[in-house]
Amino acid sequence: NGNGPVAISKDLDMSKRVLSIQSHVVSGYVGNKAAAFPLQLLGFDVDVINSVQFSNHTGYGSWEGEVLQGDMLLKLVDGMDKNGLLTDETGHILTGYIGSESFLRAVVTIVRQMKAANPQVRYVCDPVLGDTGRFYVPQQLLKVYIDEVIPLADVLTPNQFEVEQLTGVRIDSIDDVQRACCILHNFGVPSVLITSIVFPTNAQQSQDSMGIFASKRFHGIETESYEDEQRILYVPKLPGQFTGTGDIVAALWLALTANSSVSSLGQKLEQLAGTMNAIVARTYQASLEKLQKQGISSLEEPKDETARKKIVRSREMQLVQSASDILNPPISFKATKIIKR
């Protein structure tokens, strides 16, 4: 381990409480189930609002449960506010998957209200729209994100598909990534983390790896000048679909960036990548062992729906088992500084 344990910031009590508005599953690790544990482990109190309560994540193909409506979200937050549980205490807001326009607008209302009461509150937004070329959410949410949500965000953690949708820039090279980040910074977001970049075959990376890109904009004092600091890092891409990785990444990045004095942007990225690689590698290994015992090959097309569900089940994140990697990130990858073009 190169950088020692992640520093648990004790400097501001206020900075230790997170309001996390995401989905909830009874079984498995996505949304709040994926975000709350790492944050609590790293010393943050987490106030959890579940945008949905489902039996399991939707990758299984069937699920039961219910969806929280926007008006109910506002009521819950109002109840907290009346008891002094909101603005005095909360240092961070974290949002992930949001499935309806009314709920997204309610989130905007809450973020505005909390920032008006305390301008120091940081909003970490994972703008979940979709992945690998398809939307998971109604497409009209895209416009609400661009016009209303993103200008409020302090930290944005999109994947490659989401960045392309939000900026209109198709990402084929590092230049494209820089251009897309510049657009997001110009929307008013100081810090952008693109969680998974796969360039076309001939580009900078091997086919079985993916890039994680961090960009932070620093403004000059009393001038229009600014400077963007950027780092990229490549991690191995393991075969299979691992649901919930983006939710864990956003939570870890919230924790790593909560205290700007602790480590450099490159070190933060290396810590994030080390922890995530350890969690996914452990999950992948556990999945292979479970499936082997059941006589199922994860490489072939599953022969029936039961086998497919067993594969999905086997790939639930090994989050609790990875507690030590969350507290002491193994430094396995090197972040490279990107020079401004």
Buried (B, 14 or more C-beta within 10 A) or exposed (E): EEBEEBBBBEEEEBBBBBBBBBBBBEEBBBBBBBBBBBBEBBBBBBBBBBBBBBEBBBBBEEBEBEBBBBEBBBEBBEEBBEEEBBBEBBBBBBBBBBBBBEBBBBBBBBBEBBBEEBEEBBBBBBBBBBBEEEBEBEEEBBEBBBEBBBEBBBBBBBBBBBBBBBBEBEBEBBEBBBBBBBBBBEBEBBBBBBBBBBBEEEEEBEEEBBBBBBBBBEEEEEEEEEEBBBBBBBBBBBEBEBBBBBBBBBBBBBBBBBBEEBBBBBBBBBBBBBBBBBBBBBBBEBBBEBBEEEEBEBEEEBEEEEBBBBBBBBBBBBBEEBEEBBBBBBBBBEBBEBEEE
